[in-house]
Amino acid sequence: MPQQGVIGLIGGMSWESSAEYYRIINQAVRERLGGLRSARCLMWSFDFGEIEALQHAGRWDDAAALMIDAAQRLERGGADFFLICTNTMHRMADEVAAAVGIPLLHIADPTAERIKARGITRVGLLGTAFTMEQAFYKGRLTERFGLDVLVPDVEDRAVVHRIIYEELVQGRVEPASRAAYKAVIARLIGRGAEAVILGCTEIMLLVKPEDSAVPLFDTTGIHAEAAVERALASPPA
């Protein structure tokens, strides 16, 4: 019987998207291996209220310490590699990865690889204000993969961010918010975006391919599928 590596998941940011990770990973393993097969995985799930408070207070060092602790717990539990199941908390990805002996599968990398494989070079980016405005995510896409990254204007960024924190992480999917996101996407396309990255793991709950005139790259699904590829390609000895 084919063996699998153990996937470590740092989740709970929010649990709404972490549940999607768990579903996508297990469905992908069943499709690949058949029958009753499912994924070998561990998840450390945060109380997102604690994380959100640190984010908006700018207490990134304290948040990083919690993330390092979570990664170390997964390593002690037997994970072969790990994922941070959120785009925003990749702000401290290098620091967390350096604190453990197992590799981190960075969320931006498989996303950028898929974009490059489609021959796309200019992309729009939706996410939290932290992801859209700070360099940790956009910089990786540009420096490592040569992508030209566009973000919404300041008013649109505020709308995108508010809907994530006031609705999506609380499990609310509102038609008016879908319309707002469609309008933001249309404006990015008008500025030359050839595709749009859904760079917050909850956005896939709201926005679907039919909401955009250009391809959407859902980081949640891409990250989860890349984890399965790695787990099946590199099983434990």
C-alpha positions, 0 to 999 in steps of 0.5 A: 500500500502506498505510504504518505508523508505526514503533513503538518498544518498550522491552522485556526487563522481562521478555522473557516479556511482550515476546514477547507484545507482539511477537506481538500487535502483528504479529497485529493488523497482519496482521488490519488490513492482510492478507496478508503485512503485519507491523509496522514496529517496533524493540525495545530489550530489557534484561537484566531481571536488571539492572533487577530488582536496581535495582528492589528496591534502590530505585535508581530514578534509575539505572533511569531513566537506563537507560530514558532511554538506551533511549528515545534509542536508539529515537528515533535508530533511527527510531521515531515513538513508543514504549512502555515494555513494563512497568507498573512502569517507568512509575514514571519515564515522565514523566522518560523522555518528557521526554528524547526528541522522540518521544511516549510511549504510556503504558500506563495511558491506553488501559486507563483509556479502555477501562474508562471506555467500559464505564461502570466506575468502581471497579476492582481493580489487580493488579501488582508491589508497586511498582505496587500501592503507589506513586502513579505508576500509581494516581494517574494512573488516579484523577486523569486518568480519575476511577477509584476504584482498589482494591488487595489487602490487604498479604498478598495484595499479597505473594502477587501480587508474589512470583508475578510475580518468582519464577514469571511472569518466569521463564516458570513458569505454575503451577496453584496460583498461578492459584488464588491469583490467582483468590482475590485477584480474588474478594476484590477483587470482594467489596470492590466492584471492578467490573473488575480491571486486570492491571497487570503485563504478565506476569499475562496469562500466568497469569490468563484471563477465565474466572478472574474474575466481573468483566471483566479488563483486560489491560494487555499486550494493550490497550497493544499494540493501542493501539500498532497503532492509533496506527501505522496512524492516523499513518504517516510523511509 
